C-alpha cells in the first residue's frame, strides 16, 4: 500500500537564552536517506507552488520561517497541513500531489531522497490521478 503524508518531529537543543539548533541528527525520524537539500524563499503572497507529484522522490518539508499550508493528495486521501514550527517536518511520500501556499516571508526547507530529475515529476493532475488509481489496485 502506498505511503501517507505525516508530521515528523525534529530534534532541538538549546534554550531561550542562547537560541536553538534543530537538526536531523537522529535520522531515524526521516524515512529515507537524504540525497538533496534545497530551500524556497521570497515566494510572493498569493502564489501557489507545488502542483506536482514525484514518481519516486520522497520529501520532508519544513517551514523554517513563516507558515506553509500544504494540501496533499495520494489518490486515496486528501489532507491539509499547516507548517508553522521549524521543529516539525511534513513527510511527503512518492506519488503524492502537493499544493503549497506560503505566508509572506516564509522559507521552506526540503530534504529529498533523490537528486533532481525532471522525468520524476508529474505536473498534470489528470495524469497523476490516472497513475494513482492504477497503483491503488
N, CA, C and O of each residue as an XYZ file, in Angstrom:
548
protein
N       0.838     -1.177      0.000
C       0.000      0.000      0.000
C       0.889      1.250      0.000
O       1.861      1.306      0.754
N       0.576      2.250     -0.829
C       1.360      3.480     -0.873
C       1.346      4.202      0.481
O       0.403      4.065      1.260
N       2.391      4.960      0.741
C       2.543      5.693      1.993
C       1.610      6.904      2.045
O       1.075      7.348      1.029
N       1.436      7.419      3.255
C       0.585      8.572      3.521
C       1.436      9.684      4.135
O       2.354      9.390      4.901
N       1.156     10.952      3.822
C       1.888     12.052      4.454
C       1.657     12.066      5.964
O       0.578     11.708      6.439
N       2.682     12.483      6.714
C       2.544     12.627      8.163
C       3.595     13.592      8.691
O       4.604     13.846      8.033
N       3.351     14.129      9.890
C       4.264     15.073     10.512
C       5.366     14.337     11.274
O       5.125     13.299     11.890
N       6.575     14.892     11.221
C       7.758     14.298     11.848
C       8.350     15.316     12.820
O       8.609     16.453     12.425
N       8.573     14.937     14.088
C       9.275     15.853     14.996
C      10.772     15.867     14.679
O      11.356     14.830     14.367
N      11.382     17.041     14.760
C      12.819     17.178     14.536
C      13.485     17.504     15.870
O      12.891     18.165     16.722
N      14.715     17.041     16.045
C      15.452     17.196     17.299
C      15.897     18.647     17.495
O      16.447     19.259     16.580
N      15.657     19.198     18.696
C      16.040     20.575     19.008
C      16.792     20.608     20.329
O      16.392     19.961     21.296
N      17.889     21.369     20.364
C      18.637     21.605     21.593
C      18.857     23.104     21.740
O      18.847     23.843     20.755
N      19.056     23.545     22.977
C      19.320     24.950     23.246
C      18.393     25.478     24.313
O      17.763     24.722     25.052
N      18.324     26.793     24.379
C      17.478     27.451     25.371
C      17.120     28.844     24.868
O      17.725     29.339     23.917
N      16.125     29.483     25.514
C      15.787     30.848     25.105
C      16.945     31.827     25.295
O      17.013     32.852     24.617
N      17.858     31.509     26.219
C      18.988     32.403     26.493
C      19.999     32.446     25.360
O      20.587     33.495     25.094
N      20.209     31.322     24.692
C      21.244     31.262     23.650
C      20.710     30.932     22.267
O      21.432     31.048     21.277
N      19.443     30.517     22.193
C      18.865     30.117     20.917
C      18.861     28.600     20.770
O      19.230     27.872     21.692
N      18.439     28.137     19.601
C      18.235     26.704     19.391
C      18.918     26.229     18.120
O      19.142     26.992     17.181
N      19.235     24.960     18.122
C      19.696     24.256     16.923
C      18.705     23.123     16.696
O      18.438     22.327     17.597
N      18.170     23.059     15.499
C      17.288     21.959     15.119
C      18.007     21.174     14.044
O      18.552     21.754     13.106
N      18.011     19.840     14.177
C      18.754     19.041     13.202
C      18.054     17.716     12.917
O      17.087     17.332     13.575
N      18.582     17.048     11.921
C      18.138     15.694     11.581
C      19.136     14.682     12.118
O      19.260     13.580     11.584
N      19.850     15.060     13.181
C      20.876     14.179     13.746
C      20.317     12.797     14.048
O      20.982     11.792     13.799
N      19.125     12.738     14.573
C      18.509     11.442     14.852
C      17.731     11.032     13.615
O      16.507     11.151     13.560
N      18.462     10.550     12.627
C      17.937     10.317     11.283
C      16.856      9.250     11.220
O      16.203      9.106     10.186
N      16.648      8.497     12.297
C      15.576      7.503     12.244
C      14.206      8.157     12.075
O      13.248      7.486     11.691
N      14.100      9.461     12.357
C      12.835     10.171     12.123
C      12.576     10.420     10.638
O      11.429     10.602     10.232
N      13.628     10.431      9.831
C      13.498     10.652      8.386
C      13.445      9.274      7.732
O      14.386      8.494      7.880
N      12.363      8.956      7.007
C      12.187      7.589      6.489
C      12.967      7.264      5.208
O      12.621      6.317      4.502
N      14.015      8.037      4.905
C      14.837      7.774      3.727
C      16.205      8.404      3.941
O      16.370      9.256      4.815
N      17.184      7.990      3.149
C      18.491      8.641      3.163
C      18.378      9.946      2.386
O      17.832      9.971      1.283
N      18.890     11.024      2.956
C      18.781     12.349      2.335
C      19.828     12.473      1.230
O      21.026     12.317      1.462
N      19.342     12.756      0.028
C      20.210     12.877     -1.143
C      20.395     14.346     -1.559
O      21.452     14.726     -2.064
N      19.363     15.160     -1.341
C      19.397     16.557     -1.798
C      18.691     17.426     -0.767
O      17.730     16.993     -0.131
N      19.174     18.656     -0.608
C      18.559     19.646      0.274
C      18.401     20.930     -0.525
O      19.350     21.380     -1.167
N      17.205     21.528     -0.493
C      17.025     22.824     -1.140
C      16.022     23.641     -0.333
O      15.304     23.099      0.507
N      15.978     24.932     -0.589
C      15.023     25.778      0.103
C      14.390     26.738     -0.882
O      14.950     27.062     -1.929
N      13.197     27.181     -0.504
C      12.410     28.107     -1.309
C      12.117     29.322     -0.444
O      11.658     29.185      0.690
N      12.382     30.512     -0.976
C      12.113     31.736     -0.230
C      11.636     32.817     -1.179
O      11.730     32.673     -2.398
N      11.126     33.895     -0.619
C      10.671     35.061     -1.386
C       9.515     34.731     -2.332
O       9.371     35.353     -3.384
N       8.696     33.753     -1.954
C       7.504     33.454     -2.744
C       6.474     34.540     -2.457
O       6.089     34.711     -1.300
N       6.017     35.274     -3.457
C       5.038     36.341     -3.207
C       3.732     35.773     -2.645
O       3.299     34.691     -3.043
N       3.102     36.512     -1.712
C       1.800     36.067     -1.194
C       0.812     35.855     -2.345
O       0.785     36.626     -3.305
N       0.019     34.820     -2.234
C      -0.971     34.520     -3.258
C      -0.474     33.577     -4.338
O      -1.280     33.035     -5.095
N       0.838     33.367     -4.430
C       1.392     32.444     -5.423
C       1.336     31.027     -4.852
O       1.801     30.776     -3.740
N       0.771     30.122     -5.614
C       0.744     28.716     -5.217
C       1.952     28.017     -5.832
O       2.302     28.247     -6.989
N       2.579     27.162     -5.032
C       3.695     26.363     -5.531
C       3.296     24.897     -5.452
O       2.200     24.560     -5.003
N       4.181     24.053     -5.885
C       3.880     22.632     -5.898
C       3.184     22.284     -7.199
O       3.763     22.389     -8.280
N       1.927     21.867     -7.075
C       1.148     21.437     -8.245
C       1.885     20.361     -9.022
O       1.981     20.408    -10.248
N       2.409     19.380     -8.270
C       3.067     18.242     -8.892
C       3.136     17.093     -7.894
O       2.889     17.267     -6.701
N       3.470     15.935     -8.401
C       3.817     14.767     -7.598
C       5.123     14.236     -8.169
O       5.523     14.601     -9.274
N       5.776     13.378     -7.414
C       7.000     12.743     -7.893
C       6.777     11.244     -7.995
O       6.145     10.641     -7.127
N       7.291     10.653     -9.046
C       7.163      9.209     -9.224
C       7.925      8.435     -8.158
O       7.411      7.453     -7.622
N       9.151      8.869     -7.842
C       9.999      8.114     -6.922
C      10.464      8.906     -5.707
O      10.737      8.317     -4.661
N      10.559     10.208     -5.820
C      11.149     11.025     -4.764
C      10.246     11.158     -3.548
O       9.058     11.456     -3.666
N      10.836     10.930     -2.371
C      10.194     11.209     -1.091
C      10.783     12.519     -0.575
O      11.929     12.850     -0.879
N      10.000     13.264      0.206
C      10.449     14.557      0.704
C      10.049     14.742      2.163
O       9.093     14.131      2.641
N      10.790     15.588      2.856
C      10.372     16.146      4.135
C      10.451     17.657      3.968
O      11.502     18.199      3.624
N       9.327     18.334      4.215
C       9.208     19.775      4.041
C       9.124     20.428      5.414
O       8.349     19.998      6.268
N       9.936     21.482      5.626
C       9.979     22.196      6.901
C       9.798     23.682      6.631
O      10.439     24.233      5.736
N       8.918     24.344      7.406
C       8.787     25.798      7.347
C       9.820     26.385      8.300
O       9.613     26.375      9.514
N      10.926     26.895      7.771
C      11.967     27.484      8.618
C      11.512     28.812      9.207
O      11.856     29.150     10.340
N      10.737     29.559      8.433
C      10.160     30.811      8.911
C       8.797     30.972      8.257
O       8.536     30.411      7.193
N       7.934     31.740      8.902
C       6.587     31.924      8.377
C       5.796     30.641      8.458
O       6.086     29.768      9.276
N       4.800     30.533      7.611
C       3.968     29.331      7.595
C       3.728     28.877      6.164
O       3.776     29.663      5.217
N       3.469     27.579      6.041
C       3.170     26.991      4.739
C       1.958     26.097      4.914
O       1.975     25.170      5.723
N       0.913     26.371      4.162
C      -0.250     25.491      4.128
C      -0.052     24.530      2.968
O       0.174     24.940      1.830
N      -0.141     23.236      3.282
C       0.138     22.200      2.293
C      -1.097     21.331      2.125
O      -1.616     20.780      3.096
N      -1.560     21.212      0.898
C      -2.628     20.276      0.566
C      -1.965     19.075     -0.090
O      -1.177     19.223     -1.024
N      -2.292     17.876      0.408
C      -1.727     16.652     -0.164
C      -2.852     15.775     -0.697
O      -3.969     15.786     -0.180
N      -2.535     15.020     -1.732
C      -3.496     14.102     -2.350
C      -2.733     12.862     -2.781
O      -1.885     12.932     -3.671
N      -3.027     11.729     -2.161
C      -2.354     10.474     -2.516
C      -3.141      9.690     -3.559
O      -2.717      8.612     -3.976
N      -4.274     10.220     -3.979
C      -5.149      9.475     -4.882
C      -6.178      8.670     -4.111
O      -7.197      8.265     -4.669
N      -5.919      8.435     -2.826
C      -6.868      7.749     -1.934
C      -7.392      8.691     -0.873
O      -8.522      8.558     -0.402
N      -6.538      9.663     -0.498
C      -6.870     10.538      0.616
C      -6.280     11.927      0.391
O      -5.146     12.077     -0.064
N      -7.088     12.941      0.724
C      -6.619     14.327      0.697
C      -6.496     14.802      2.141
O      -7.361     14.534      2.975
N      -5.392     15.520      2.422
C      -5.163     16.052      3.753
C      -4.639     17.484      3.633
O      -4.056     17.863      2.618
N      -4.858     18.272      4.689
C      -4.327     19.625      4.773
C      -3.435     19.713      5.999
O      -3.784     19.213      7.069
N      -2.285     20.350      5.841
C      -1.327     20.540      6.926
C      -0.940     22.006      6.969
O      -0.822     22.654      5.929
N      -0.742     22.529      8.172
C      -0.200     23.882      8.335
C       1.141     23.757      9.043
O       1.211     23.344     10.200
N       2.189     24.116      8.339
C       3.539     24.066      8.903
C       3.891     25.448      9.436
O       3.984     26.411      8.676
N       4.085     25.538     10.747
C       4.393     26.812     11.387
C       5.571     26.705     12.350
O       5.989     27.710     12.925
N       6.104     25.519     12.530
C       7.100     25.249     13.552
C       8.322     24.613     12.900
O       8.198     23.542     12.306
N       9.505     25.236     12.991
C      10.679     24.653     12.344
C      11.187     23.378     13.020
O      12.149     22.774     12.544
N      10.561     22.964     14.112
C      10.930     21.701     14.756
C      10.035     20.554     14.280
O       9.985     19.493     14.902
N       9.337     20.782     13.178
C       8.424     19.768     12.659
C       8.512     19.754     11.141
O       8.506     20.803     10.497
N       8.594     18.550     10.577
C       8.626     18.412      9.131
C       7.433     17.606      8.648
O       6.857     16.822      9.402
N       7.068     17.801      7.400
C       5.987     17.036      6.785
C       6.598     16.026      5.825
O       7.250     16.402      4.851
N       6.386     14.743      6.103
C       6.825     13.691      5.189
C       5.847     13.644      4.022
O       4.635     13.542      4.213
N       6.393     13.720      2.809
C       5.606     13.639      1.577
C       6.124     12.437      0.799
O       7.233     12.479      0.267
N       5.336     11.367      0.726
C       5.804     10.172      0.016
C       5.805     10.385     -1.497
O       5.241     11.354     -2.004
N       6.444      9.465     -2.198
C       6.348      9.457     -3.662
C       4.882      9.284     -4.041
O       4.102      8.726     -3.270
N       4.515      9.745     -5.191
C       3.143      9.655     -5.707
C       2.137     10.365     -4.795
O       1.064      9.840     -4.499
N       2.511     11.560     -4.364
C       1.633     12.401     -3.554
C       1.611     13.791     -4.173
O       2.632     14.477     -4.208
N       0.448     14.204     -4.659
C       0.281     15.525     -5.260
C       0.298     16.562     -4.138
O      -0.313     16.347     -3.092
N       0.993     17.686     -4.345
C       1.029     18.742     -3.335
C       0.704     20.099     -3.941
O       0.994     20.377     -5.105
N       0.092     20.930     -3.108
C      -0.138     22.338     -3.413
C       0.282     23.115     -2.182
O      -0.165     22.815     -1.076
N       1.146     24.123     -2.363
C       1.721     24.863     -1.248
C       1.339     26.332     -1.323
O       1.384     26.958     -2.383
N       0.959     26.866     -0.158
C       0.593     28.270     -0.020
C       1.489     28.861      1.070
O       1.407     28.448      2.227
N       2.336     29.813      0.715
C       3.312     30.395      1.623
C       2.790     31.695      2.223
O       2.157     32.491      1.529
N       3.055     31.913      3.512
C       2.796     33.224      4.098
C       3.899     34.169      3.628
O       4.924     33.726      3.111
N       3.687     35.456      3.809
C       4.710     36.433      3.451
C       5.961     36.175      4.286
O       5.875     36.018      5.504
N       7.103     36.132      3.644
C       8.362     35.925      4.337
C       8.672     34.480      4.691
O       9.658     34.221      5.380
N       7.871     33.543      4.246
C       8.105     32.135      4.582
C       9.311     31.590      3.823
O       9.556     31.950      2.671
N      10.056     30.717      4.491
C      11.148     29.982      3.865
C      10.909     28.506      4.119
O      10.703     28.091      5.260
N      10.937     27.712      3.055
C      10.723     26.269      3.145
C      12.035     25.552      2.873
O      12.755     25.880      1.930
N      12.332     24.577      3.709
C      13.473     23.691      3.521
C      12.928     22.340      3.097
O      11.964     21.846      3.682
N      13.536     21.741      2.087
C      13.078     20.442      1.605
C      14.245     19.461      1.560
O      15.286     19.741      0.965
N      14.057     18.309      2.199
C      15.010     17.209      2.179
C      14.434     16.154      1.252
O      13.262     15.802      1.383
N      15.222     15.639      0.321
C      14.678     14.679     -0.639
C      15.520     13.406     -0.699
O      16.695     13.382     -0.330
N      14.871     12.367     -1.174
C      15.512     11.045     -1.276
C      16.273     10.841     -2.581
O      16.987      9.849     -2.730
N      16.129     11.767     -3.529
C      16.787     11.631     -4.833
C      17.354     12.972     -5.277
O      16.971     14.019     -4.757
N      18.257     12.934     -6.230
C      18.679     14.152     -6.900
C      17.559     14.596     -7.837
O      16.676     13.809     -8.179
N      17.604     15.866     -8.250
C      16.575     16.383     -9.144
C      16.621     15.677    -10.492
O      17.689     15.462    -11.065
N      15.438     15.322    -10.984
C      15.284     14.778    -12.331
C      13.904     15.176    -12.828
O      12.895     14.809    -12.226
N      13.856     15.915    -13.911
C      12.558     16.359    -14.444
C      11.672     15.163    -14.795
O      10.447     15.264    -14.726
N      12.273     14.036    -15.168
C      11.499     12.845    -15.516
C      10.738     12.275    -14.319
O       9.796     11.504    -14.501
N      11.129     12.638    -13.112
C      10.467     12.156    -11.892
C       9.181     12.928    -11.591
O       8.362     12.479    -10.788
N       9.002     14.081    -12.226
C       7.876     14.953    -11.914
C       6.630     14.616    -12.730
O       6.711     14.354    -13.930
N       5.495     14.625    -12.072
C       4.178     14.547    -12.719
C       3.547     15.912    -12.508
O       3.193     16.261    -11.381
N       3.404     16.677    -13.559
C       2.919     18.051    -13.440
C       1.482     18.218    -13.939
O       0.937     19.322    -13.910
N       0.876     17.134    -14.392
C      -0.512     17.157    -14.871
C      -1.374     16.374    -13.878
O      -1.177     15.173    -13.688
N      -2.332     17.062    -13.245
C      -3.137     16.438    -12.200
C      -3.947     15.248    -12.740
O      -4.086     14.238    -12.051
N      -4.470     15.358    -13.937
C      -5.250     14.263    -14.514
C      -4.369     13.018    -14.682
O      -4.800     11.907    -14.374
N      -3.150     13.201    -15.165
C      -2.218     12.066    -15.302
C      -1.884     11.486    -13.932
O      -1.823     10.266    -13.775
N      -1.668     12.351    -12.934
C      -1.405     11.866    -11.582
C      -2.548     10.994    -11.094
O      -2.309      9.907    -10.568
N      -3.782     11.445    -11.257
C      -4.951     10.675    -10.792
C      -5.020      9.318    -11.492
O      -5.355      8.315    -10.862
N      -4.709      9.279    -12.776
C      -4.713      8.011    -13.505
C      -3.649      7.063    -12.963
O      -3.927      5.884    -12.740
N      -2.449      7.558    -12.753
C      -1.366      6.740    -12.219
C      -1.665      6.283    -10.784
O      -1.422      5.129    -10.433
N      -2.189      7.190     -9.964
C      -2.519      6.864     -8.578
C      -3.611      5.801     -8.511
O      -3.562      4.919     -7.653
N      -4.586      5.874     -9.399
C      -5.652      4.870     -9.416
C      -5.080      3.508     -9.803
O      -5.506      2.482     -9.273
N      -4.128      3.495    -10.711
C      -3.503      2.238    -11.132
C      -2.684      1.619     -9.988
O      -2.704      0.403     -9.797
N      -1.970      2.453     -9.236
C      -1.148      1.979     -8.120
C      -2.022      1.419     -7.002
O      -1.657      0.436     -6.358
N      -3.177      2.045     -6.770
C      -4.078      1.624     -5.689
C      -4.709      0.265     -5.935
O      -5.223     -0.354     -5.004
N      -4.678     -0.208     -7.174
C      -5.314     -1.501     -7.495
C      -4.583     -2.681     -6.901
O      -5.001     -3.823     -7.087
